[in-house]
Amino acid sequence: MAKRQIRDLLRVTPGGPVDLAAIDARSTPGFPDGVDRPKSWAGEQLQAIGAELAEHQERLYASAKRGGDRRRLLLVLQAMDCGGKDGTVKHVAGAMNPLGMRITSFGPPTDEERAHDFLWRIRRAVPEPGYVGVFNRSHYEDVLVVRVHDLVPRRIWSRRYDQINRFERELVDDGVVIVKVMLHISYNEQRVRLLERLTDPTKHWKYNPADVDERARWADYRAAYTDALARCSTEHAPWYVVPADRKWYRNWAVSHLLRETLEELKLTYPPPDFDVAAERVRLEQDDMR
Ligand code: ADP
């Protein structure tokens, strides 16, 4: 029997209901039972999987460079503040070759970005063939923070779910493999992490008093996330909800999602488009001169 995939455990079923309250942020779906020291074991696993991810990445890159393959991978990360996006980039994406990565963080749009439609800046950041892209926040902010803060009228943001689905369909048709991950932390864990930032002077720079105001809108964000997950988890670009109160599980799970996705692509190194033997002869003769 095929091994149960972590993807199947965490995927938001397209068209299915979404109930974030029913997903325990401290749970560890798919993590093996009976592991003695789960945290250190997960760390070791992450190392091993990281090496595999790097290998897949190299094939992806080689296929695009030499084989004209248009495929690329795009990891979209969304989370509430302190949800662990930065940590995920560091620990999971960090295992891959920086030369082949395109990491983009999306903050409030600049004046120039605001002058265009909401997908303009996103399109510009889509990785080229052969690359692994990471979106640290994304076009989903335009149906999350924008909705919660009424930054545009409802009639505008409510159309965006369909626009996003069409946009992602276009990307998929052009070879972009999209993995969308919501890092799901609990209200209490966010408080713990915010407090940590106050306690540790080396983390003060990460503390933003506005995050506490955002926290007061937890229920509104929950509703906005629920709609985004329910309306935009599609067969071609599914959402995954990763319980993220435990950082070691979060990293372990995201690395599995990427590995399973990359494995499915069955990437191979492109065959040489030159005569290997003849090239060898040329170089060997070169040595004798
Ligand atoms: P992070 O919290 O991701 O580490 P920042 O502290 O720079 O990074 O926060 C980025 C901010 O940008 C967040 O408050 C987020 O809500 C905001 N943001 C991102 N995209 C948009 C958008 N399209 N419209 C308004 N605000 C946005």
Residues whose N, C-alpha, C, O or C-beta is under 5 A from the ligand:
A	BS01	ADP	F106 G107 P108 P109 R137 S138 E141 D142 V145
